Structures are given as C-alpha cells and as structure tokens.
Amino acid sequence: MRFFVTGEQQRKALLNTLVLMFLGYIVLLWLSNGLMYFHHMDLTPSSVIAYYLGSEEQFTQARSYQGMLEVSHFHLFSMGMLVVTLTHLMLMTQFSIRLKVWLSISTYLSAIADEAGGWLVRFVHPTFAYFKIGAFLLLEISLMMLLVVVIMSLIRAQIRIRYSEE
C-alpha cells in the first residue's frame, strides 16, 4: 500500500498490473454475487419473501436461524475484508474527497443493510423485502462504482508510466 501513498505507483507498472488483476478477480466476485442473488430471488418482494419465509407452491422451507447465522458469519467477515480493501485502494486515487467519502459510506452501509435485510424479512416482517432489494441494488452499484474508480485510476497510471518511459 505504501506505493499508493508515496506515489511510487507511477513507476511501478508491475504493481499496478497485479492490482488490476486482483480487481479483475473482484469483478468476477461481483458478477457471481449478482448471479447467486438471482438464482434464489428476483427484484420482486414476493420472491424475497418466498426465499426467506418459504413457499408452499415451490415446496421450500423458511430459512433457519442456524443457516442464516452461518451465512452471516461468513459474509460479515468476507464483505468487510472486500470493502476495506476496495475503499483503501480508492482512497489512494486522484478522485475528489467528496466522492471517496460518499462511496465509502454507501458501500459500508449497503453491505450491512444487505446482510440485515434477510434477517428483517425472516424474523421481523415480510415488508422488509423492499429494504432487502434496495440494499442489494445499492451494494451492487456501490461495489461497481468502487471497482470502476480504482480501475480507471490504475489504467490512467499505466498510461502515464508508458508515456513517461518513451
């Protein structure tokens, strides 16, 4: 990370390339997150309710407390690591402080809200399905924007490195 802080990334094409490859991997993670969501539900409240509360028509049972706890345990750690890594990389870009603060806050809050949404639908009230859908969409948009900002910054740095070497 010191390469970003000291500005050495301008001279470190290999580091930039490695970070870009990592971000490519995260793009695949982002895509699979969306695909997993749409494998179980869609953007309608009824599908979210059926997923968490079960459905007689689809012969599915309600999500269990233990099952949801296991998923949340893993998600809270992994999403926390993902978000802290991406926001940390974004902080080292040339974009405005306002954009950095807005993206950081929206990503953290939407990640927590997305995880809480399922719990709220299952154990509080089915109308929280709207909250779950909104949180999922905000999380996907926030992560995509983080990825775009960092990737754009690194590509610009790679271009500057190439031009400075010529």
C-alpha positions in Angstrom: 0.0 0.0 0.0 2.9 2.3 0.5 3.3 2.5 -3.2 0.0 4.3 -3.4 0.7 6.6 -0.6 4.1 7.7 -1.8 3.2 8.0 -5.4 5.6 5.2 -6.4 2.8 3.5 -8.3 3.6 5.8 -11.2 6.9 4.0 -11.5 5.7 0.5 -10.6 3.9 -0.9 -13.6 4.1 -4.4 -12.2 2.4 -3.5 -9.0 -0.3 -1.7 -11.0 -0.8 -4.8 -13.2 -1.1 -7.0 -10.1 -3.7 -4.8 -8.5 -5.6 -4.7 -11.8 -5.5 -8.5 -11.9 -6.9 -8.6 -8.4 -9.6 -6.1 -9.4 -10.5 -8.4 -12.3 -10.9 -11.2 -9.8 -13.2 -8.9 -7.7 -15.2 -8.2 -10.9 -15.9 -11.9 -11.2 -16.8 -12.0 -7.5 -19.2 -9.1 -8.1 -20.8 -10.9 -11.0 -21.2 -14.1 -9.1 -22.8 -12.2 -6.2 -25.5 -11.0 -8.6 -25.9 -14.4 -10.2 -26.3 -16.0 -6.8 -28.9 -13.5 -5.8 -30.9 -14.0 -9.0 -30.6 -17.8 -8.7 -32.6 -17.6 -5.4 -34.7 -14.5 -5.9 -35.5 -11.7 -8.3 -36.3 -8.0 -7.7 -39.9 -8.6 -6.6 -40.8 -8.6 -2.9 -42.8 -11.8 -3.3 -39.6 -13.7 -4.4 -37.6 -12.4 -1.5 -40.4 -13.3 0.9 -40.7 -16.8 -0.6 -36.9 -17.3 -0.3 -36.7 -16.3 3.4 -40.2 -17.4 4.6 -40.6 -20.5 2.4 -43.2 -21.2 -0.2 -45.8 -24.0 -0.3 -46.1 -23.6 -4.1 -42.4 -24.1 -4.5 -42.1 -26.7 -1.7 -39.4 -24.7 0.1 -39.0 -24.2 3.8 -38.2 -21.0 5.6 -34.6 -20.2 6.2 -33.5 -21.5 9.6 -31.9 -19.3 12.2 -28.7 -21.5 12.2 -28.4 -21.5 8.4 -28.8 -17.7 8.3 -26.3 -17.3 11.2 -23.7 -19.4 9.3 -24.1 -17.4 6.2 -24.0 -14.1 8.0 -20.9 -15.2 9.9 -19.0 -15.8 6.7 -20.5 -12.8 4.8 -19.8 -10.3 7.6 -16.1 -11.2 7.6 -15.6 -11.6 3.8 -17.6 -8.5 2.9 -15.8 -6.5 5.5 -12.4 -7.5 4.0 -13.6 -6.8 0.5 -15.0 -3.4 1.3 -12.0 -2.3 3.4 -9.6 -3.4 0.6 -11.6 -1.6 -2.2 -12.2 1.6 -0.2 -8.5 1.6 0.8 -7.4 1.4 -2.8 -10.0 4.1 -3.7 -8.6 6.4 -1.1 -5.3 6.4 -2.9 -6.7 7.7 -6.2 -6.9 11.2 -7.5 -10.6 11.5 -7.3 -12.3 14.0 -5.0 -12.6 13.6 -1.3 -16.4 14.0 -1.6 -16.6 11.1 -4.0 -14.4 9.0 -1.8 -16.4 9.7 1.4 -19.8 9.1 -0.4 -18.6 5.8 -2.0 -17.1 4.6 1.3 -20.2 5.3 3.3 -22.7 3.9 0.8 -20.6 0.7 0.4 -20.3 0.0 4.1 -23.9 0.9 4.8 -25.3 -1.1 1.9 -23.2 -4.2 2.8 -24.5 -4.1 6.3 -28.1 -3.4 5.1 -27.9 -6.2 2.6 -27.0 -8.7 5.3 -29.6 -7.3 7.7 -32.3 -7.4 5.1 -32.7 -11.1 5.1 -32.9 -11.2 8.9 -35.5 -8.5 8.9 -37.7 -10.3 6.3 -37.3 -13.6 8.1 -37.7 -12.5 11.7 -39.4 -9.1 11.8 -41.8 -8.6 8.9 -42.2 -9.6 5.2 -42.4 -6.0 4.1 -38.7 -5.6 4.7 -38.4 -7.4 1.4 -38.4 -3.9 -0.2 -35.5 -3.0 2.1 -33.6 -6.2 1.1 -34.0 -5.4 -2.6 -32.9 -1.8 -2.2 -29.9 -2.8 -0.1 -28.8 -5.4 -2.6 -29.1 -3.0 -5.5 -27.2 -0.2 -3.6 -24.5 -2.7 -2.7 -24.0 -3.9 -6.2 -23.9 -0.3 -7.6 -21.6 0.8 -4.8 -19.2 -2.1 -5.4 -19.3 -1.5 -9.2 -18.5 2.2 -8.7 -15.6 1.4 -6.4 -14.2 -1.0 -9.0 -14.6 1.5 -11.8 -13.0 4.3 -9.9 -9.9 2.2 -8.9 -9.6 0.5 -12.3 -9.8 3.9 -14.1 -7.2 5.3 -11.8 -4.8 2.4 -12.3 -5.3 2.4 -16.1 -4.5 6.2 -16.1 -1.4 5.5 -14.1 -0.3 2.8 -16.5 -0.8 5.2 -19.4 1.3 7.8 -17.6 4.0 5.3 -17.0 4.1 4.3 -20.7 4.3 7.9 -21.8 7.0 8.8 -19.3 9.1 5.9 -20.5 9.0 7.0 -24.1 
